[in-house]
Amino acid sequence: MSTLKKPNLADPKLRAKLAKG
């Protein structure tokens, strides 16, 4: 799971989604 979280943080779009969370 942590491996999926790493690329997620690298993605600006996904990062924005997490920030909105």
mmCIF file of the N, C-alpha and C atoms, coordinates in Angstrom:
data_MODEL
# 
_entry.id   MODEL 
# 
loop_
_atom_site.group_PDB 
_atom_site.id 
_atom_site.type_symbol 
_atom_site.label_atom_id 
_atom_site.label_alt_id 
_atom_site.label_comp_id 
_atom_site.label_asym_id 
_atom_site.label_entity_id 
_atom_site.label_seq_id 
_atom_site.pdbx_PDB_ins_code 
_atom_site.Cartn_x 
_atom_site.Cartn_y 
_atom_site.Cartn_z 
_atom_site.occupancy 
_atom_site.B_iso_or_equiv 
_atom_site.pdbx_formal_charge 
_atom_site.auth_seq_id 
_atom_site.auth_comp_id 
_atom_site.auth_asym_id 
_atom_site.auth_atom_id 
_atom_site.pdbx_PDB_model_num 
ATOM 1  N N  . MET A 1 1  ? 0.837   -1.209 0.000  1.00 0.00 ? 1  MET A N  1 
ATOM 2  C CA . MET A 1 1  ? 0.000   0.000  0.000  1.00 0.00 ? 1  MET A CA 1 
ATOM 3  C C  . MET A 1 1  ? 0.871   1.258  0.000  1.00 0.00 ? 1  MET A C  1 
ATOM 4  N N  . SER A 1 2  ? 1.938   1.212  0.790  1.00 0.00 ? 2  SER A N  1 
ATOM 5  C CA . SER A 1 2  ? 2.853   2.363  0.861  1.00 0.00 ? 2  SER A CA 1 
ATOM 6  C C  . SER A 1 2  ? 3.446   2.629  -0.523 1.00 0.00 ? 2  SER A C  1 
ATOM 7  N N  . THR A 1 3  ? 3.610   1.569  -1.303 1.00 0.00 ? 3  THR A N  1 
ATOM 8  C CA . THR A 1 3  ? 4.175   1.723  -2.648 1.00 0.00 ? 3  THR A CA 1 
ATOM 9  C C  . THR A 1 3  ? 3.202   2.502  -3.535 1.00 0.00 ? 3  THR A C  1 
ATOM 10 N N  . LEU A 1 4  ? 1.921   2.337  -3.275 1.00 0.00 ? 4  LEU A N  1 
ATOM 11 C CA . LEU A 1 4  ? 0.927   3.069  -4.065 1.00 0.00 ? 4  LEU A CA 1 
ATOM 12 C C  . LEU A 1 4  ? 0.836   4.516  -3.606 1.00 0.00 ? 4  LEU A C  1 
ATOM 13 N N  . LYS A 1 5  ? 1.144   4.730  -2.340 1.00 0.00 ? 5  LYS A N  1 
ATOM 14 C CA . LYS A 1 5  ? 1.073   6.088  -1.796 1.00 0.00 ? 5  LYS A CA 1 
ATOM 15 C C  . LYS A 1 5  ? 2.230   6.946  -2.310 1.00 0.00 ? 5  LYS A C  1 
ATOM 16 N N  . LYS A 1 6  ? 3.364   6.283  -2.591 1.00 0.00 ? 6  LYS A N  1 
ATOM 17 C CA . LYS A 1 6  ? 4.545   7.029  -3.059 1.00 0.00 ? 6  LYS A CA 1 
ATOM 18 C C  . LYS A 1 6  ? 4.272   7.693  -4.410 1.00 0.00 ? 6  LYS A C  1 
ATOM 19 N N  . PRO A 1 7  ? 3.823   6.939  -5.419 1.00 0.00 ? 7  PRO A N  1 
ATOM 20 C CA . PRO A 1 7  ? 3.525   7.529  -6.725 1.00 0.00 ? 7  PRO A CA 1 
ATOM 21 C C  . PRO A 1 7  ? 2.367   8.523  -6.641 1.00 0.00 ? 7  PRO A C  1 
ATOM 22 N N  . ASN A 1 8  ? 1.446   8.266  -5.722 1.00 0.00 ? 8  ASN A N  1 
ATOM 23 C CA . ASN A 1 8  ? 0.315   9.186  -5.551 1.00 0.00 ? 8  ASN A CA 1 
ATOM 24 C C  . ASN A 1 8  ? 0.795   10.573 -5.185 1.00 0.00 ? 8  ASN A C  1 
ATOM 25 N N  . LEU A 1 9  ? 1.791   10.633 -4.298 1.00 0.00 ? 9  LEU A N  1 
ATOM 26 C CA . LEU A 1 9  ? 2.323   11.925 -3.872 1.00 0.00 ? 9  LEU A CA 1 
ATOM 27 C C  . LEU A 1 9  ? 3.101   12.572 -5.006 1.00 0.00 ? 9  LEU A C  1 
ATOM 28 N N  . ALA A 1 10 ? 3.663   11.745 -5.872 1.00 0.00 ? 10 ALA A N  1 
ATOM 29 C CA . ALA A 1 10 ? 4.432   12.270 -7.000 1.00 0.00 ? 10 ALA A CA 1 
ATOM 30 C C  . ALA A 1 10 ? 3.487   12.872 -8.043 1.00 0.00 ? 10 ALA A C  1 
ATOM 31 N N  . ASP A 1 11 ? 2.265   12.356 -8.088 1.00 0.00 ? 11 ASP A N  1 
ATOM 32 C CA . ASP A 1 11 ? 1.291   12.886 -9.048 1.00 0.00 ? 11 ASP A CA 1 
ATOM 33 C C  . ASP A 1 11 ? 0.633   14.155 -8.521 1.00 0.00 ? 11 ASP A C  1 
ATOM 34 N N  . PRO A 1 12 ? 0.759   15.270 -9.251 1.00 0.00 ? 12 PRO A N  1 
ATOM 35 C CA . PRO A 1 12 ? 0.162   16.543 -8.831 1.00 0.00 ? 12 PRO A CA 1 
ATOM 36 C C  . PRO A 1 12 ? -1.361  16.459 -8.790 1.00 0.00 ? 12 PRO A C  1 
ATOM 37 N N  . LYS A 1 13 ? -1.931  15.745 -9.746 1.00 0.00 ? 13 LYS A N  1 
ATOM 38 C CA . LYS A 1 13 ? -3.399  15.630 -9.785 1.00 0.00 ? 13 LYS A CA 1 
ATOM 39 C C  . LYS A 1 13 ? -3.899  14.830 -8.589 1.00 0.00 ? 13 LYS A C  1 
ATOM 40 N N  . LEU A 1 14 ? -3.232  13.716 -8.318 1.00 0.00 ? 14 LEU A N  1 
ATOM 41 C CA . LEU A 1 14 ? -3.643  12.883 -7.185 1.00 0.00 ? 14 LEU A CA 1 
ATOM 42 C C  . LEU A 1 14 ? -3.374  13.613 -5.882 1.00 0.00 ? 14 LEU A C  1 
ATOM 43 N N  . ARG A 1 15 ? -2.285  14.374 -5.857 1.00 0.00 ? 15 ARG A N  1 
ATOM 44 C CA . ARG A 1 15 ? -1.925  15.118 -4.643 1.00 0.00 ? 15 ARG A CA 1 
ATOM 45 C C  . ARG A 1 15 ? -3.009  16.172 -4.353 1.00 0.00 ? 15 ARG A C  1 
ATOM 46 N N  . ALA A 1 16 ? -3.500  16.798 -5.384 1.00 0.00 ? 16 ALA A N  1 
ATOM 47 C CA . ALA A 1 16 ? -4.551  17.811 -5.226 1.00 0.00 ? 16 ALA A CA 1 
ATOM 48 C C  . ALA A 1 16 ? -5.817  17.146 -4.696 1.00 0.00 ? 16 ALA A C  1 
ATOM 49 N N  . LYS A 1 17 ? -6.064  15.943 -5.168 1.00 0.00 ? 17 LYS A N  1 
ATOM 50 C CA . LYS A 1 17 ? -7.250  15.205 -4.707 1.00 0.00 ? 17 LYS A CA 1 
ATOM 51 C C  . LYS A 1 17 ? -7.112  14.871 -3.228 1.00 0.00 ? 17 LYS A C  1 
ATOM 52 N N  . LEU A 1 18 ? -5.910  14.478 -2.820 1.00 0.00 ? 18 LEU A N  1 
ATOM 53 C CA . LEU A 1 18 ? -5.672  14.128 -1.417 1.00 0.00 ? 18 LEU A CA 1 
ATOM 54 C C  . LEU A 1 18 ? -5.769  15.380 -0.549 1.00 0.00 ? 18 LEU A C  1 
ATOM 55 N N  . ALA A 1 19 ? -5.297  16.489 -1.079 1.00 0.00 ? 19 ALA A N  1 
ATOM 56 C CA . ALA A 1 19 ? -5.336  17.747 -0.328 1.00 0.00 ? 19 ALA A CA 1 
ATOM 57 C C  . ALA A 1 19 ? -6.795  18.158 -0.118 1.00 0.00 ? 19 ALA A C  1 
ATOM 58 N N  . LYS A 1 20 ? -7.626  17.873 -1.124 1.00 0.00 ? 20 LYS A N  1 
ATOM 59 C CA . LYS A 1 20 ? -9.053  18.208 -1.002 1.00 0.00 ? 20 LYS A CA 1 
ATOM 60 C C  . LYS A 1 20 ? -9.710  17.273 -0.002 1.00 0.00 ? 20 LYS A C  1 
ATOM 61 N N  . GLY A 1 21 ? -9.318  16.007 -0.065 1.00 0.00 ? 21 GLY A N  1 
ATOM 62 C CA . GLY A 1 21 ? -9.802  14.932 0.800  1.00 0.00 ? 21 GLY A CA 1 
ATOM 63 C C  . GLY A 1 21 ? -10.800 15.461 1.774  1.00 0.00 ? 21 GLY A C  1 
# 
